[in-house]
Amino acid sequence: MFALVVPLVLIIGGGVAYHLAIRASSGATPWAVLTPAYGLAFLVCALLWLRGKQPIAVPPRGGLVVAGVLALSLVAIEGGYFLAYRSGWAMSNAAALTNTAVVAALAVVGVLVMGESLNQTRAIGLVIAALGVWLTIGKGH
């Protein structure tokens, strides 16, 4: 149970704190906020890495490519949220729309690239999720 709950608490708590922090940083450019944030994140990750039980080693072959793609993805996501909020998007609308779009895109990638199945129940779930977002952020927003 612990192994199932802790990751969800970290993701949800981190996600809420993340959006509140971005929304609160209204004066500076996104890059002026993200630069020290990445520096602090680097220190936290380095301390967690050093504290771990595994030997400290260079990432396996291809590991730096994965890290590079992840870094570019993080900058795109965070920069995108900064720009969305600063252009007037409501926090709940931007998060709802983008997260639903990511789920839909990952469903397509999962089926077409990873060989996952998309049964009728999952397809209906995606449609219901999209309708829920449309009802939440649609008309008047």
C-alpha beads as a LAMMPS data file, in Angstrom:
LAMMPS data file: protein, C-alpha beads

141 atoms
140 bonds

1 atom types
1 bond types

-500.0 500.0 xlo xhi
-500.0 500.0 ylo yhi
-500.0 500.0 zlo zhi

Masses

1 110.0

Atoms # bond

1 1 1 0.000 0.000 0.000
2 1 1 2.818 2.394 0.925
3 1 1 4.475 1.898 -2.458
4 1 1 1.196 2.811 -4.192
5 1 1 0.207 5.821 -2.085
6 1 1 3.533 7.652 -1.678
7 1 1 4.129 8.229 -5.408
8 1 1 0.589 9.556 -5.842
9 1 1 0.947 11.896 -2.861
10 1 1 4.266 13.161 -4.239
11 1 1 2.825 13.707 -7.728
12 1 1 -0.383 15.373 -6.591
13 1 1 1.243 17.480 -3.872
14 1 1 4.085 18.454 -6.180
15 1 1 1.678 19.257 -8.994
16 1 1 -0.453 21.535 -6.843
17 1 1 2.593 23.297 -5.373
18 1 1 4.085 23.607 -8.872
19 1 1 1.058 25.386 -10.347
20 1 1 0.662 27.654 -7.316
21 1 1 4.345 28.621 -7.464
22 1 1 4.226 29.389 -11.176
23 1 1 1.065 31.418 -10.724
24 1 1 2.643 33.376 -7.833
25 1 1 5.734 34.394 -9.825
26 1 1 4.070 37.095 -11.870
27 1 1 6.826 39.707 -12.115
28 1 1 9.916 37.954 -13.453
29 1 1 10.482 36.321 -16.798
30 1 1 9.899 32.557 -16.767
31 1 1 13.581 31.924 -17.350
32 1 1 14.633 34.046 -14.361
33 1 1 12.409 31.894 -12.161
34 1 1 13.291 28.559 -13.763
35 1 1 17.070 29.033 -13.590
36 1 1 17.362 29.048 -9.773
37 1 1 14.563 26.469 -9.572
38 1 1 16.594 24.080 -11.707
39 1 1 19.688 24.836 -9.636
40 1 1 17.862 23.951 -6.434
41 1 1 16.307 20.891 -8.071
42 1 1 19.814 19.834 -9.144
43 1 1 21.021 20.038 -5.546
44 1 1 18.051 18.078 -4.204
45 1 1 18.483 15.374 -6.867
46 1 1 22.241 15.194 -6.249
47 1 1 21.689 14.766 -2.507
48 1 1 19.087 12.061 -3.080
49 1 1 21.414 10.338 -5.542
50 1 1 24.342 10.453 -3.107
51 1 1 22.133 9.210 -0.282
52 1 1 20.881 6.244 -2.295
53 1 1 22.004 2.678 -1.869
54 1 1 23.157 2.250 -5.458
55 1 1 26.739 3.021 -6.447
56 1 1 27.276 6.436 -7.990
57 1 1 27.996 5.865 -11.663
58 1 1 27.695 7.493 -15.030
59 1 1 24.259 6.897 -16.574
60 1 1 24.149 3.891 -18.911
61 1 1 24.650 4.324 -22.637
62 1 1 21.864 6.514 -23.911
63 1 1 21.147 7.842 -20.423
64 1 1 22.361 11.310 -21.295
65 1 1 20.091 11.381 -24.348
66 1 1 17.143 10.496 -22.125
67 1 1 18.216 13.199 -19.660
68 1 1 18.483 15.710 -22.512
69 1 1 15.004 14.906 -23.815
70 1 1 13.642 15.118 -20.276
71 1 1 15.346 18.492 -19.743
72 1 1 13.899 19.927 -22.963
73 1 1 10.489 18.515 -22.043
74 1 1 10.606 20.159 -18.619
75 1 1 11.570 23.530 -20.081
76 1 1 8.755 23.244 -22.651
77 1 1 6.153 22.298 -20.040
78 1 1 7.172 24.896 -17.501
79 1 1 7.717 27.651 -20.031
80 1 1 4.357 26.818 -21.580
81 1 1 2.543 27.076 -18.257
82 1 1 4.250 30.394 -17.460
83 1 1 3.200 31.786 -20.831
84 1 1 -0.346 30.390 -20.549
85 1 1 -0.907 31.888 -17.105
86 1 1 0.588 35.218 -18.088
87 1 1 -1.640 35.392 -21.154
88 1 1 -4.695 35.107 -18.933
89 1 1 -5.508 31.405 -18.764
90 1 1 -7.141 30.347 -15.509
91 1 1 -4.976 27.889 -13.615
92 1 1 -7.623 25.152 -13.535
93 1 1 -8.441 25.563 -17.233
94 1 1 -4.855 25.388 -18.461
95 1 1 -4.065 22.369 -16.296
96 1 1 -7.280 20.554 -17.196
97 1 1 -6.887 21.101 -20.924
98 1 1 -3.192 20.277 -21.141
99 1 1 -3.358 17.232 -18.874
100 1 1 -6.300 15.818 -20.817
101 1 1 -4.498 16.439 -24.106
102 1 1 -1.413 14.658 -22.737
103 1 1 -3.530 11.671 -21.649
104 1 1 -5.107 11.479 -25.109
105 1 1 -1.729 11.767 -26.849
106 1 1 -0.222 9.099 -24.599
107 1 1 -3.181 6.814 -25.307
108 1 1 -2.507 7.138 -29.035
109 1 1 1.251 6.597 -28.560
110 1 1 0.552 3.658 -26.248
111 1 1 -1.636 1.954 -28.845
112 1 1 0.359 2.785 -31.985
113 1 1 3.926 2.557 -30.657
114 1 1 3.891 0.526 -27.450
115 1 1 1.342 -2.085 -28.477
116 1 1 -1.095 -1.326 -25.663
117 1 1 -4.736 -2.162 -26.130
118 1 1 -7.492 0.401 -26.439
119 1 1 -10.680 -1.404 -25.609
120 1 1 -14.160 0.056 -25.697
121 1 1 -14.146 0.923 -21.986
122 1 1 -10.900 2.891 -22.261
123 1 1 -12.100 4.685 -25.382
124 1 1 -15.324 5.687 -23.643
125 1 1 -13.271 6.855 -20.644
126 1 1 -11.178 9.118 -22.880
127 1 1 -14.311 10.566 -24.452
128 1 1 -15.879 11.175 -21.033
129 1 1 -12.693 12.844 -19.792
130 1 1 -12.612 15.114 -22.848
131 1 1 -16.281 15.979 -22.373
132 1 1 -15.641 16.733 -18.703
133 1 1 -12.860 19.144 -19.601
134 1 1 -15.016 20.749 -22.272
135 1 1 -17.845 21.214 -19.742
136 1 1 -15.386 22.636 -17.203
137 1 1 -13.526 25.113 -19.390
138 1 1 -15.868 25.525 -22.353
139 1 1 -18.298 28.344 -22.903
140 1 1 -17.415 31.646 -21.289
141 1 1 -13.787 30.880 -20.413

Bonds

1 1 1 2
2 1 2 3
3 1 3 4
4 1 4 5
5 1 5 6
6 1 6 7
7 1 7 8
8 1 8 9
9 1 9 10
10 1 10 11
11 1 11 12
12 1 12 13
13 1 13 14
14 1 14 15
15 1 15 16
16 1 16 17
17 1 17 18
18 1 18 19
19 1 19 20
20 1 20 21
21 1 21 22
22 1 22 23
23 1 23 24
24 1 24 25
25 1 25 26
26 1 26 27
27 1 27 28
28 1 28 29
29 1 29 30
30 1 30 31
31 1 31 32
32 1 32 33
33 1 33 34
34 1 34 35
35 1 35 36
36 1 36 37
37 1 37 38
38 1 38 39
39 1 39 40
40 1 40 41
41 1 41 42
42 1 42 43
43 1 43 44
44 1 44 45
45 1 45 46
46 1 46 47
47 1 47 48
48 1 48 49
49 1 49 50
50 1 50 51
51 1 51 52
52 1 52 53
53 1 53 54
54 1 54 55
55 1 55 56
56 1 56 57
57 1 57 58
58 1 58 59
59 1 59 60
60 1 60 61
61 1 61 62
62 1 62 63
63 1 63 64
64 1 64 65
65 1 65 66
66 1 66 67
67 1 67 68
68 1 68 69
69 1 69 70
70 1 70 71
71 1 71 72
72 1 72 73
73 1 73 74
74 1 74 75
75 1 75 76
76 1 76 77
77 1 77 78
78 1 78 79
79 1 79 80
80 1 80 81
81 1 81 82
82 1 82 83
83 1 83 84
84 1 84 85
85 1 85 86
86 1 86 87
87 1 87 88
88 1 88 89
89 1 89 90
90 1 90 91
91 1 91 92
92 1 92 93
93 1 93 94
94 1 94 95
95 1 95 96
96 1 96 97
97 1 97 98
98 1 98 99
99 1 99 100
100 1 100 101
101 1 101 102
102 1 102 103
103 1 103 104
104 1 104 105
105 1 105 106
106 1 106 107
107 1 107 108
108 1 108 109
109 1 109 110
110 1 110 111
111 1 111 112
112 1 112 113
113 1 113 114
114 1 114 115
115 1 115 116
116 1 116 117
117 1 117 118
118 1 118 119
119 1 119 120
120 1 120 121
121 1 121 122
122 1 122 123
123 1 123 124
124 1 124 125
125 1 125 126
126 1 126 127
127 1 127 128
128 1 128 129
129 1 129 130
130 1 130 131
131 1 131 132
132 1 132 133
133 1 133 134
134 1 134 135
135 1 135 136
136 1 136 137
137 1 137 138
138 1 138 139
139 1 139 140
140 1 140 141
